[in-house]
């Protein structure tokens, strides 16, 4: 059976190596921590299988048996196996978490336990305390059952993390994760009938392939789809910022200023040029910018609008938190919405208040206006009439906040009293 085990493990090692190389070619700049952990798991799988195949080769009777070398190969393979199941627990804990999330105590405990038991098995391969093997069979040692404890404890921790997080996973992800956990258990049952075949490494390899196909590939496709949507959204947003009526109003205001104050006209032209530069250059949907830079964009926009509105528009700033980043022009789009749908429609104008603070591990940004406001019925009717993409600035801000920094945008408004827009996002 040593021949069979050798060929099967070496073949599986080649398959995993190809998958790893393919992943690294597609994702050369890997930033997602869970993806990095998954790649480590595949790498460990390649080592486990390759060294396991080498171990089986050394057990073949026709070769001169080197007990020390065979024990070393078996020990490396066993250590890699335990490190894989420990890393899977970490992978499950980090999967789809926000950037600032730190691994849980349970995941760290599973890593430590798997490492300790991996070393235990490595040493036992030289002493025979857990098992001994030859070309035909594997025999239990005096500490065999103690050697199983680490794997079961790690599996229990993994199940606990899966149960705690199951609501945040998609159905196919949950199924793939369950199959990974069940793989070694299924291998244990089958091993009762096929005692001479090395099943555990093969079940782990099969589980890694299942996660690759049904989780990582699907996640990559979803990511690329979002990138396409973001590119389309960026184009829509650029077009929306070139609104003819807005440009006409600004240019008309500058035209009027030329007759009254050349200096103010020059200042207005400079502000408008800065606004256009920001709209055309800094609307990269794939990056975040410092909050202070975003606030400067807001102030530039407000100064342009004040050319038209004069004393009818007042903006106050209460900035407490600044050490974080946001998608470009997301707050400016909210302020612009407040001006257009709140202040502009109110006789006598109004006030907009922009504030930022930190609380509960989150950044909270609010844009409050005392404009005309709207009711839930008004919002529903407007959405049925125009669709969500009609107000592309707010749609883009919501979309990019959710997908780039895990934030959410909520509106609360009352007709005749005003509107409050609240952004809640983890600190980045």
BASE-439140 format. One line per field, with one value per residue (C-alpha): residue number from 0; residue in three letters; x, y, z. Coordinates in pm, 1 decimal, m for minus. Each point is the difference from the previous one (the first is absolute). Example, Ala and Ser with C-alpha at 12.3 -4.5 7.8 and 13.67 -1.06 7.14 Angstrom:
BEGIN
n: [0 | 1]
res: [ala | ser]
xx: [1230.0 | 137.0]
yy: [m450.0 | 344.0]
zz: [780.0 | m66.0]
//
This chain:
BEGIN
n: [0 | 1 | 2 | 3 | 4 | 5 | 6 | 7 | 8 | 9 | 10 | 11 | 12 | 13 | 14 | 15 | 16 | 17 | 18 | 19 | 20 | 21 | 22 | 23 | 24 | 25 | 26 | 27 | 28 | 29 | 30 | 31 | 32 | 33 | 34 | 35 | 36 | 37 | 38 | 39 | 40 | 41 | 42 | 43 | 44 | 45 | 46 | 47 | 48 | 49 | 50 | 51 | 52 | 53 | 54 | 55 | 56 | 57 | 58 | 59 | 60 | 61 | 62 | 63 | 64 | 65 | 66 | 67 | 68 | 69 | 70 | 71 | 72 | 73 | 74 | 75 | 76 | 77 | 78 | 79 | 80 | 81 | 82 | 83 | 84 | 85 | 86 | 87 | 88 | 89 | 90 | 91 | 92 | 93 | 94 | 95 | 96 | 97 | 98 | 99 | 100 | 101 | 102 | 103 | 104 | 105 | 106 | 107 | 108 | 109 | 110 | 111 | 112 | 113 | 114 | 115 | 116 | 117 | 118 | 119 | 120 | 121 | 122 | 123 | 124 | 125 | 126 | 127 | 128 | 129 | 130 | 131 | 132 | 133 | 134 | 135 | 136 | 137 | 138 | 139 | 140 | 141 | 142 | 143 | 144 | 145 | 146 | 147 | 148 | 149 | 150 | 151 | 152 | 153 | 154 | 155 | 156 | 157 | 158 | 159 | 160 | 161 | 162 | 163 | 164 | 165 | 166 | 167 | 168 | 169 | 170 | 171 | 172 | 173 | 174 | 175 | 176 | 177 | 178 | 179 | 180 | 181 | 182 | 183 | 184 | 185 | 186 | 187 | 188 | 189 | 190 | 191 | 192 | 193 | 194 | 195 | 196 | 197 | 198 | 199 | 200 | 201 | 202 | 203 | 204 | 205 | 206 | 207 | 208 | 209 | 210 | 211 | 212 | 213 | 214 | 215 | 216 | 217 | 218 | 219 | 220 | 221 | 222 | 223 | 224 | 225 | 226 | 227 | 228 | 229 | 230 | 231 | 232 | 233 | 234 | 235 | 236 | 237 | 238 | 239 | 240 | 241 | 242 | 243 | 244 | 245 | 246 | 247 | 248 | 249 | 250 | 251 | 252 | 253 | 254 | 255 | 256 | 257 | 258 | 259 | 260 | 261 | 262 | 263 | 264 | 265 | 266 | 267 | 268 | 269 | 270 | 271 | 272 | 273 | 274 | 275 | 276 | 277 | 278 | 279 | 280 | 281 | 282 | 283 | 284 | 285 | 286 | 287 | 288 | 289 | 290 | 291 | 292 | 293 | 294 | 295 | 296 | 297 | 298 | 299 | 300 | 301 | 302 | 303 | 304 | 305 | 306 | 307 | 308 | 309 | 310 | 311 | 312 | 313 | 314 | 315 | 316 | 317 | 318 | 319 | 320 | 321 | 322 | 323 | 324 | 325 | 326 | 327 | 328 | 329 | 330 | 331 | 332 | 333 | 334 | 335 | 336 | 337 | 338 | 339 | 340 | 341 | 342 | 343 | 344 | 345 | 346 | 347 | 348 | 349 | 350 | 351 | 352 | 353 | 354 | 355 | 356 | 357 | 358 | 359 | 360 | 361 | 362 | 363 | 364 | 365 | 366 | 367 | 368 | 369 | 370 | 371 | 372 | 373 | 374 | 375 | 376 | 377 | 378 | 379 | 380 | 381 | 382 | 383 | 384 | 385 | 386 | 387 | 388 | 389 | 390 | 391 | 392 | 393 | 394 | 395 | 396 | 397 | 398 | 399 | 400 | 401 | 402 | 403 | 404 | 405 | 406 | 407 | 408 | 409 | 410 | 411 | 412 | 413 | 414 | 415 | 416 | 417 | 418 | 419 | 420 | 421 | 422 | 423 | 424 | 425 | 426 | 427]
res: [unk | unk | unk | unk | unk | unk | unk | unk | unk | unk | unk | unk | unk | unk | unk | unk | unk | unk | unk | unk | unk | unk | unk | unk | unk | unk | unk | unk | unk | unk | unk | unk | unk | unk | unk | unk | unk | unk | unk | unk | unk | unk | unk | unk | unk | unk | unk | unk | unk | unk | unk | unk | unk | unk | unk | unk | unk | unk | unk | unk | unk | unk | unk | unk | unk | unk | unk | unk | unk | unk | unk | unk | unk | unk | unk | unk | unk | unk | unk | unk | unk | unk | unk | unk | unk | unk | unk | unk | unk | unk | unk | unk | unk | unk | unk | unk | unk | unk | unk | unk | unk | unk | unk | unk | unk | unk | unk | unk | unk | unk | unk | unk | unk | unk | unk | unk | unk | unk | unk | unk | unk | unk | unk | unk | unk | unk | unk | unk | unk | unk | unk | unk | unk | unk | unk | unk | unk | unk | unk | unk | unk | unk | unk | unk | unk | unk | unk | unk | unk | unk | unk | unk | unk | unk | unk | unk | unk | unk | unk | unk | unk | unk | unk | unk | unk | unk | unk | unk | unk | unk | unk | unk | unk | unk | unk | unk | unk | unk | unk | unk | unk | unk | unk | unk | unk | unk | unk | unk | unk | unk | unk | unk | unk | unk | unk | unk | unk | unk | unk | unk | unk | unk | unk | unk | unk | unk | unk | unk | unk | unk | unk | unk | unk | unk | unk | unk | unk | unk | unk | unk | unk | unk | unk | unk | unk | unk | unk | unk | unk | unk | unk | unk | unk | unk | unk | unk | unk | unk | unk | unk | unk | unk | unk | unk | unk | unk | unk | unk | unk | unk | unk | unk | unk | unk | unk | unk | unk | unk | unk | unk | unk | unk | unk | unk | unk | unk | unk | unk | unk | unk | unk | unk | unk | unk | unk | unk | unk | unk | unk | unk | unk | unk | unk | unk | unk | unk | unk | unk | unk | unk | unk | unk | unk | unk | unk | unk | unk | unk | unk | unk | unk | unk | unk | unk | unk | unk | unk | unk | unk | unk | unk | unk | unk | unk | unk | unk | unk | unk | unk | unk | unk | unk | unk | unk | unk | unk | unk | unk | unk | unk | unk | unk | unk | unk | unk | unk | unk | unk | unk | unk | unk | unk | unk | unk | unk | unk | unk | unk | unk | unk | unk | unk | unk | unk | unk | unk | unk | unk | unk | unk | unk | unk | unk | unk | unk | unk | unk | unk | unk | unk | unk | unk | unk | unk | unk | unk | unk | unk | unk | unk | unk | unk | unk | unk | unk | unk | unk | unk | unk | unk | unk | unk | unk | unk | unk | unk | unk | unk | unk | unk | unk | unk | unk | unk | unk | unk | unk | unk | unk | unk | unk | unk | unk | unk | unk | unk | unk | unk | unk | unk | unk | unk | unk | unk | unk | unk | unk | unk]
xx: [0.0 | 300.2 | 8.7 | m367.2 | 40.5 | 308.0 | m161.2 | m326.2 | 170.3 | 248.9 | m279.6 | m207.7 | 308.4 | 39.8 | m369.5 | 21.6 | 327.4 | m165.3 | m293.3 | 236.9 | 206.5 | m318.2 | m131.8 | 325.6 | 6.9 | m353.0 | 35.0 | 356.4 | m83.4 | m200.2 | m132.9 | m287.7 | 132.7 | m228.9 | 120.7 | 360.9 | m83.1 | m165.9 | 311.5 | 207.6 | m237.5 | 50.2 | 377.9 | m5.1 | m217.1 | 261.8 | 270.3 | m216.7 | m74.2 | 343.6 | 181.3 | m269.4 | 65.1 | 371.6 | m71.6 | m196.0 | 287.2 | 242.8 | m227.4 | 10.0 | 193.6 | 215.2 | 162.9 | 254.8 | m198.4 | 144.3 | m201.5 | 118.8 | m78.6 | m338.3 | m88.6 | 100.1 | m225.7 | m292.5 | 54.2 | 1.4 | m316.2 | m179.2 | 109.9 | m125.0 | m334.9 | m56.0 | 108.1 | m255.9 | m293.6 | 122.2 | 26.4 | m347.8 | m142.7 | 180.2 | m123.8 | m358.2 | 34.7 | 149.8 | m216.6 | m176.5 | 92.7 | 70.8 | 360.8 | 45.6 | m135.2 | 237.8 | m12.5 | m212.1 | 139.8 | m160.2 | 180.7 | 330.5 | m54.8 | m65.0 | 324.0 | 197.4 | m158.8 | 54.0 | 364.9 | 62.7 | m160.2 | 180.0 | 330.7 | m120.9 | m69.3 | 329.4 | 194.7 | m208.0 | 93.2 | 351.4 | m115.0 | m303.1 | m208.3 | m305.6 | 39.9 | 246.6 | m21.7 | 154.0 | m70.3 | m317.8 | m168.2 | m16.8 | 2.8 | m122.2 | 247.4 | m60.2 | m88.2 | m215.9 | m326.9 | 169.0 | 136.6 | m355.4 | m109.7 | 162.1 | m178.8 | m338.4 | 46.1 | 99.9 | m298.9 | m230.9 | 133.4 | m50.2 | m361.9 | m61.4 | 136.1 | m206.7 | m319.3 | 71.5 | 61.5 | m236.8 | m247.9 | 270.3 | 84.7 | m171.8 | m154.7 | 274.5 | 267.8 | m164.6 | m23.3 | 366.4 | 113.3 | m206.3 | 151.1 | 350.4 | m76.7 | m167.4 | 280.0 | 235.5 | m296.3 | m114.5 | 358.3 | 4.4 | m313.0 | 129.6 | 334.1 | m183.3 | m57.3 | 313.5 | 261.2 | 301.8 | m80.1 | 112.2 | m331.9 | 34.4 | 231.7 | m217.7 | m320.8 | 167.1 | 114.4 | m349.8 | m139.2 | 249.2 | m105.5 | m368.2 | 69.2 | 201.3 | m282.8 | m309.6 | 133.4 | 314.3 | m87.4 | m352.5 | 140.2 | 243.4 | m280.3 | m211.1 | 295.3 | 56.9 | m370.2 | 10.4 | 302.1 | m195.4 | m296.8 | 229.0 | 152.7 | m346.0 | m99.3 | 307.7 | m98.7 | m355.7 | 129.1 | 235.0 | m286.5 | m226.8 | 258.3 | m0.9 | m366.6 | m76.5 | m226.5 | 261.3 | 276.2 | m233.5 | m92.7 | 363.5 | 114.0 | m293.5 | 89.3 | 361.7 | m124.1 | m196.4 | 299.1 | 216.1 | m210.3 | 21.9 | 326.1 | 280.2 | 179.0 | m307.9 | m43.4 | 361.9 | m52.8 | m317.5 | 179.9 | 279.4 | m254.6 | m186.6 | 322.9 | 86.4 | m347.6 | 41.7 | 348.5 | m132.4 | m290.0 | 215.9 | 316.5 | m79.2 | m306.2 | 193.1 | m255.4 | 272.3 | 175.5 | m68.9 | 118.6 | 66.5 | m312.4 | 162.6 | 47.9 | m367.2 | m104.2 | 203.1 | m196.1 | m320.2 | 117.7 | 94.8 | m344.9 | m173.8 | 196.5 | m114.6 | m363.1 | 25.6 | 72.4 | m358.6 | m173.4 | 184.1 | m132.9 | m272.7 | 254.6 | 198.7 | 217.3 | 141.5 | 270.9 | 39.9 | 294.0 | 125.6 | 137.7 | 231.8 | 235.6 | m179.9 | m64.9 | m310.4 | m87.1 | 58.5 | m293.9 | m242.6 | m58.4 | 4.9 | m277.9 | m210.7 | 55.6 | m86.5 | m321.0 | m84.2 | 49.4 | m203.5 | m291.5 | m4.0 | 132.7 | m67.1 | m370.7 | m40.8 | m100.8 | 275.8 | 252.3 | 140.2 | 292.3 | 196.4 | 207.1 | 278.5 | 145.3 | 226.1 | 69.5 | 126.7 | m207.2 | m24.5 | 290.1 | m175.8 | 24.4 | m329.6 | m46.0 | m321.8 | m127.6 | m303.3 | m205.9 | m308.3 | m143.0 | m340.7 | 53.6 | m207.0 | m222.3 | 33.3 | m282.7 | 185.7 | 313.7 | m193.0 | m182.0 | 324.5 | 173.3 | m286.5 | 4.6 | 371.3 | 174.2 | 294.8 | 254.8 | m169.8 | 175.7 | 329.0 | 209.6 | m177.4 | m18.9 | 374.0 | 77.6 | m207.5 | 148.5 | 361.7 | m36.9 | m133.0 | 253.5 | 315.8 | m12.3 | m290.6 | m204.2 | m369.0 | m196.8 | m339.7 | m247.2 | m252.6 | m227.4 | m324.4 | m192.1 | 34.5 | 273.5 | 306.9 | 215.3 | 278.9 | 242.4 | 213.0 | 305.5 | 117.9 | 321.9 | 277.7 | 309.5 | 250.8]
yy: [0.0 | 228.7 | 29.4 | 105.8 | 254.3 | 146.3 | 49.2 | 138.8 | 252.5 | 117.4 | 44.6 | 199.6 | 210.3 | 93.6 | 95.7 | 226.4 | 152.7 | 91.2 | 157.4 | 201.2 | 125.1 | 89.6 | 197.9 | 189.2 | 83.6 | 141.6 | 174.8 | 122.0 | 280.2 | m184.2 | 227.8 | m201.3 | m171.2 | m300.8 | m57.4 | 12.3 | m260.0 | m219.3 | 17.0 | m106.6 | m294.4 | m106.7 | 37.5 | m214.8 | m248.7 | m27.4 | m62.6 | m253.4 | m199.1 | 19.4 | m101.4 | m261.3 | m148.5 | 2.2 | m177.0 | m270.8 | m35.1 | m61.1 | m273.9 | m202.5 | m321.7 | 10.4 | 318.5 | 4.2 | 110.5 | 297.7 | 16.3 | 348.9 | 143.6 | m173.6 | 132.6 | 351.4 | m18.1 | m134.8 | 266.7 | 287.8 | m133.6 | m32.1 | 348.3 | 151.1 | m176.4 | 151.1 | 344.9 | m19.0 | m68.5 | 275.0 | 247.8 | m98.3 | 113.4 | 332.6 | 21.4 | m56.1 | 269.8 | 260.3 | m75.8 | 315.1 | 200.2 | 372.0 | 113.8 | 91.6 | m327.8 | m197.6 | m378.2 | m133.2 | m175.3 | m324.8 | 15.6 | 77.5 | m287.5 | m239.1 | 112.2 | m60.3 | m341.6 | m117.3 | 109.7 | m175.7 | m322.6 | 26.9 | 10.8 | m287.5 | m215.0 | 105.0 | m122.4 | m318.1 | m98.9 | m58.8 | m175.4 | m196.9 | 118.8 | 84.3 | m240.4 | m204.4 | m94.5 | m217.6 | m61.4 | m196.8 | 136.0 | 260.5 | m109.8 | 198.1 | 105.3 | 40.4 | 373.0 | m35.8 | 117.7 | 291.9 | 100.8 | 29.0 | 253.4 | 301.3 | m56.2 | m40.7 | 309.2 | 209.3 | m134.9 | 91.1 | 356.5 | 19.5 | m114.2 | 263.2 | 277.3 | m128.5 | 1.1 | 352.7 | 129.7 | m213.1 | 286.2 | 208.4 | m272.9 | m78.6 | m344.2 | m137.3 | 129.7 | m167.4 | m331.1 | 17.8 | 80.4 | m285.4 | m240.5 | 111.7 | m69.4 | m331.3 | m113.5 | m140.2 | m154.5 | m173.6 | m109.0 | m156.2 | m202.4 | m118.7 | m86.9 | m269.1 | m182.2 | 103.1 | m15.6 | m3.6 | 314.1 | 340.0 | 184.5 | 305.0 | 201.1 | m84.3 | 111.4 | 328.0 | 51.6 | m67.3 | 249.4 | 265.7 | m53.3 | 31.0 | 333.9 | 115.6 | m79.8 | 94.3 | 280.7 | 164.9 | m14.4 | 126.2 | 274.7 | 102.9 | 12.6 | 212.0 | 233.1 | 45.1 | 61.0 | 271.8 | 156.6 | 16.5 | 153.8 | 250.5 | 97.4 | 51.8 | 193.9 | 218.1 | 88.0 | 78.3 | 213.3 | 191.4 | 70.0 | 106.7 | 248.2 | 167.1 | 95.7 | 269.0 | 200.6 | 5.8 | 114.2 | 257.0 | 139.7 | 26.7 | 163.7 | 239.1 | 95.6 | 60.6 | 211.1 | 218.5 | 28.7 | 132.0 | 318.8 | 51.2 | m146.8 | m128.4 | m146.4 | m200.2 | m117.2 | m121.2 | m178.3 | m163.1 | m118.9 | m149.5 | m181.2 | m130.1 | m119.5 | m185.3 | m156.2 | m122.6 | m136.6 | m191.4 | m142.5 | m111.6 | m116.3 | m110.9 | m214.3 | m325.5 | m245.9 | m246.3 | 206.4 | 189.5 | 350.3 | 170.9 | 147.9 | 342.8 | m0.1 | m89.6 | 286.1 | 237.4 | m121.3 | 74.3 | 350.4 | 69.9 | m110.9 | 209.3 | 310.4 | m44.6 | m34.3 | 303.8 | 204.5 | m77.5 | m17.6 | 267.9 | 27.6 | m255.2 | m280.2 | m50.3 | m302.1 | m80.9 | m255.8 | m193.1 | m228.4 | m208.6 | m309.8 | 34.8 | m299.4 | m222.3 | m35.0 | 8.7 | m51.8 | 327.7 | 239.4 | m217.4 | 266.1 | 277.3 | m182.4 | m7.0 | 372.5 | 69.0 | m199.8 | 204.3 | 324.2 | m105.6 | m178.7 | 171.4 | 356.7 | 109.4 | m83.5 | 183.7 | 364.6 | 197.5 | m284.3 | m188.0 | m154.5 | m319.9 | m148.9 | m248.4 | m191.5 | m297.9 | m190.9 | m334.7 | m235.8 | m370.9 | m80.8 | 173.9 | 332.0 | 186.9 | 281.4 | 201.0 | 256.8 | 181.9 | 263.9 | 196.7 | 2.9 | m109.7 | m366.4 | m289.8 | m278.6 | m374.7 | 18.3 | 274.2 | m214.5 | m307.5 | 194.7 | 159.3 | m338.8 | m154.2 | 294.2 | 49.9 | m314.1 | m20.6 | 87.1 | 333.6 | 154.2 | m146.9 | 198.4 | m149.1 | m342.7 | 11.0 | 119.4 | m281.4 | m265.1 | 104.5 | 43.1 | m355.6 | m162.9 | 197.6 | 52.3 | m201.6 | 312.0 | 73.0 | 313.3 | 62.8 | 284.2 | 130.3 | 282.7 | 176.3 | 217.3 | 366.1 | m65.6 | m117.2 | m305.2 | m185.2 | m220.6 | m227.1 | m196.4 | m276.4 | m177.0 | m193.3 | 210.0 | m54.7]
zz: [0.0 | 35.5 | m380.4 | m10.4 | 277.8 | m163.8 | m341.0 | 139.7 | 227.3 | m260.3 | m253.9 | 251.0 | 84.0 | m366.6 | m23.9 | 305.7 | m123.4 | m331.4 | 185.7 | 219.3 | m294.4 | m188.6 | 295.5 | 43.7 | m369.5 | 8.4 | 337.0 | 14.8 | 242.1 | 266.1 | 275.9 | 144.5 | 313.3 | m31.2 | m357.9 | 120.4 | 266.4 | m265.6 | m217.7 | 300.7 | 44.7 | m363.0 | 35.5 | 313.2 | m187.5 | m276.0 | 261.7 | 184.9 | m314.4 | m158.5 | 318.6 | 68.7 | m345.2 | 73.9 | 329.4 | m184.1 | m247.7 | 286.8 | 133.1 | m321.2 | 80.2 | m314.3 | 125.8 | 273.9 | 304.7 | 183.5 | 325.2 | 91.9 | m343.4 | m12.4 | 346.6 | m107.7 | m306.8 | 203.1 | 266.9 | m249.4 | m163.0 | 334.7 | 112.0 | m326.4 | 46.5 | 345.3 | m117.9 | m280.9 | 233.4 | 233.1 | m286.9 | m118.9 | 333.8 | m44.2 | m360.7 | 112.4 | 266.6 | m238.2 | m304.5 | m128.5 | 309.5 | m12.3 | m28.8 | 367.3 | 140.8 | 221.1 | 19.5 | 287.7 | 305.4 | m119.6 | m334.0 | 168.7 | 244.1 | m290.5 | m166.3 | 318.5 | 65.5 | m356.4 | 11.0 | 333.4 | m121.6 | m332.6 | 186.0 | 222.8 | m305.7 | m159.6 | 304.3 | 30.7 | m355.2 | 132.6 | 319.6 | m124.3 | 296.2 | m214.3 | m292.1 | m198.3 | m366.0 | m262.9 | m366.3 | 70.0 | 313.6 | 275.6 | 366.4 | 299.1 | 267.8 | 376.3 | m36.9 | m310.7 | 157.0 | 176.7 | m338.5 | m135.6 | 264.0 | m167.4 | m327.7 | 166.7 | 219.5 | m302.2 | m192.0 | 290.7 | 3.5 | m376.6 | 35.9 | 269.6 | m224.4 | m293.5 | 210.3 | 123.7 | m352.8 | m207.6 | m55.2 | m166.8 | m253.8 | m328.1 | m38.4 | m226.5 | 238.7 | 297.5 | m185.6 | m106.5 | 355.2 | 143.7 | m252.6 | 100.5 | 365.7 | m83.5 | m233.1 | 266.3 | 186.1 | m318.6 | m54.9 | 346.8 | m79.2 | m337.1 | 156.0 | 198.5 | m330.0 | m191.7 | 271.9 | m227.6 | m204.5 | 130.1 | m6.1 | 227.4 | m226.8 | m298.6 | 175.1 | 101.0 | m359.7 | m131.3 | 251.8 | m113.0 | m360.9 | 97.3 | 172.2 | m301.2 | m242.6 | 198.7 | 222.4 | m130.5 | m370.7 | 67.8 | 221.0 | m272.4 | m257.8 | 236.1 | 58.3 | m372.2 | m53.4 | 265.3 | m168.7 | m326.2 | 180.8 | 167.0 | m332.7 | m145.7 | 307.2 | m29.0 | m358.0 | 110.5 | 282.9 | m226.1 | m237.7 | 285.2 | 121.4 | m340.1 | 37.4 | m260.2 | 231.4 | 275.6 | m238.4 | m151.6 | 343.2 | 109.3 | m323.9 | 11.1 | 357.7 | m103.2 | m292.4 | 239.1 | 236.9 | m282.8 | m3.5 | 376.4 | 126.8 | m217.9 | 302.1 | 104.1 | m359.1 | m5.8 | 330.0 | m132.4 | m314.4 | 213.5 | 219.1 | m302.7 | m162.1 | 322.1 | 2.8 | m357.8 | 71.8 | 298.8 | m200.4 | m289.6 | 176.1 | 354.7 | m65.5 | 14.1 | 138.2 | 100.3 | 264.5 | 320.2 | 83.3 | 337.3 | 157.2 | 24.1 | m377.5 | m46.9 | 229.1 | m216.4 | m302.2 | 192.9 | 83.9 | m363.6 | m113.3 | 267.5 | m98.1 | m360.1 | 105.3 | 226.0 | m312.0 | m103.6 | 336.0 | 192.1 | 356.6 | m75.4 | 45.1 | 320.1 | 80.2 | 343.3 | 76.6 | 325.0 | m73.7 | 292.6 | m176.8 | m300.0 | 11.2 | m250.5 | m373.0 | m219.6 | m367.4 | m187.4 | m32.4 | 199.0 | 268.1 | m257.7 | m188.9 | 318.6 | 59.9 | m363.3 | 42.9 | 310.2 | m191.4 | m302.4 | 171.3 | 336.1 | 5.5 | m358.2 | 31.0 | 329.7 | m2.9 | 167.3 | m24.2 | 296.0 | 184.8 | m59.6 | 283.2 | m72.2 | 295.1 | 68.0 | 318.3 | 120.5 | 211.5 | 69.8 | m230.6 | m289.7 | m177.6 | m14.1 | m251.1 | m16.8 | m248.2 | 140.6 | m181.3 | 105.3 | m351.4 | m124.2 | 86.4 | m133.1 | 123.8 | m54.4 | m252.4 | m190.6 | m14.0 | m117.5 | m271.6 | m117.6 | m18.9 | m197.6 | m236.7 | m51.5 | 125.2 | 236.0 | m265.6 | m65.7 | 299.8 | m110.5 | 249.0 | 302.5 | m162.3 | m68.1 | 352.5 | 151.5 | m228.3 | 51.8 | 375.2 | 27.4 | m231.4 | 71.2 | 374.0 | 142.4 | 74.9 | m33.3 | m81.6 | 159.4 | m48.5 | 249.5 | m105.7 | 87.6 | m237.8 | 95.2 | 260.5 | m189.6 | m66.8 | 177.7 | m191.8 | 219.3 | m107.6 | 234.2 | m88.1 | 175.4 | 57.2 | m284.7]
//
